[in-house]
Amino acid sequence: MTKYYLCVCRCTPDRGVVSMDAQLLGEVVHRGLHAIRCAKNPRVKAQKALLLGELCEGAGYPRHALRVWTSTVRMIEAVDYGWVYEPLAPSWSPYHVSFCSVVSMDECRELGRRIDALWRRLGHPEMSGWERRALRSYRDMWLDKYSCALP
């Protein structure tokens, strides 16, 4: 009698996860997106999204990776944009707190870079531009926050 085993996940030492059952990956992505939504810190959201997207991409599901990364970029930008409307304290000084230390611009740029690279690998370079979009979004945030202080 021959026994058959269902391969749920296959890994290699150099490339990590190279294949995964589609149903299992769908559950992992669903739980991962829930964890990303529930995370309070935008930088934690970005880190979880990078790991989950890498898993999806490595397992051969680039569409899932794109979905995770693009939705996370939008979530992080929304959280960071909420900071724009908080009033500055009277003792606040730009010498004490910098814009980049309060927002997650670098994390969004990294997610944008990954999205752009994946679109290029999939043969659709016209769909890339997420890194530029993140830079533009954070430049607009900076202008919205500090436009009254400009000469």
PADOSE-164630 format. One record per residue (C-alpha): x, y, z; residue number from 1. Coordinates in steps of 0.25 Angstrom, whole numbers. Layout:
- east,north,up,dodren
- X,Y,Z,NUM
...
END
This chain:
- east,north,up,dodren
- 0,0,0,1
- 6,13,-4,2
- 4,25,5,3
- 3,39,-1,4
- 6,52,7,5
- 1,65,4,6
- 12,75,4,7
- 8,88,11,8
- 21,95,10,9
- 34,93,4,10
- 47,101,9,11
- 61,102,4,12
- 73,107,13,13
- 77,118,3,14
- 63,123,-2,15
- 54,120,10,16
- 40,116,6,17
- 39,112,-8,18
- 25,107,-9,19
- 13,106,0,20
- -1,101,-1,21
- -11,112,-6,22
- -21,110,5,23
- -11,110,16,24
- -5,123,10,25
- -18,130,9,26
- -20,127,24,27
- -7,132,27,28
- -9,145,19,29
- -23,147,25,30
- -17,146,39,31
- -5,154,36,32
- -13,165,30,33
- -22,165,43,34
- -9,166,51,35
- -4,178,43,36
- -17,185,44,37
- -17,183,59,38
- -2,188,61,39
- -2,202,67,40
- 12,206,63,41
- 13,208,48,42
- 27,203,48,43
- 23,190,53,44
- 12,190,43,45
- 23,191,32,46
- 32,181,38,47
- 21,171,38,48
- 16,174,24,49
- 30,172,19,50
- 32,159,25,51
- 18,154,20,52
- 20,159,6,53
- 34,152,5,54
- 27,139,9,55
- 16,141,-1,56
- 26,145,-12,57
- 36,134,-9,58
- 24,123,-9,59
- 20,128,-23,60
- 8,137,-20,61
- 13,151,-24,62
- -2,156,-24,63
- -3,153,-10,64
- 10,160,-7,65
- 5,172,-15,66
- -8,172,-7,67
- -1,172,6,68
- 9,183,3,69
- 0,193,-4,70
- -11,192,7,71
- 0,194,18,72
- 6,206,11,73
- -8,212,10,74
- -10,209,25,75
- 3,215,29,76
- 1,227,21,77
- -13,229,28,78
- -8,227,42,79
- 4,237,39,80
- -5,247,33,81
- -13,248,45,82
- -1,254,52,83
- -2,266,43,84
- -14,271,50,85
- -9,270,64,86
- -6,284,69,87
- 9,287,72,88
- 11,289,87,89
- 16,303,91,90
- 30,298,95,91
- 31,289,83,92
- 43,292,75,93
- 48,285,62,94
- 61,284,68,95
- 56,274,78,96
- 47,266,69,97
- 49,264,54,98
- 39,260,44,99
- 45,247,40,100
- 46,242,55,101
- 30,244,56,102
- 26,238,43,103
- 29,225,36,104
- 34,231,23,105
- 46,221,21,106
- 37,209,24,107
- 27,213,13,108
- 39,216,3,109
- 44,202,6,110
- 30,196,4,111
- 29,204,-9,112
- 43,199,-14,113
- 38,185,-12,114
- 25,187,-19,115
- 32,194,-31,116
- 43,183,-32,117
- 32,172,-32,118
- 24,179,-43,119
- 36,180,-51,120
- 39,165,-49,121
- 25,162,-53,122
- 27,169,-66,123
- 19,182,-63,124
- 29,193,-61,125
- 17,203,-64,126
- 11,199,-51,127
- 23,203,-42,128
- 24,217,-36,129
- 20,214,-22,130
- 33,219,-16,131
- 31,232,-23,132
- 17,232,-18,133
- 22,230,-4,134
- 32,241,-5,135
- 21,251,-11,136
- 11,247,0,137
- 21,250,11,138
- 26,263,5,139
- 11,267,5,140
- 10,263,19,141
- 22,272,23,142
- 16,284,15,143
- 3,282,22,144
- 9,282,35,145
- 19,293,34,146
- 13,302,23,147
- 10,313,33,148
- 24,314,37,149
- 29,316,23,150
- 33,330,20,151
END
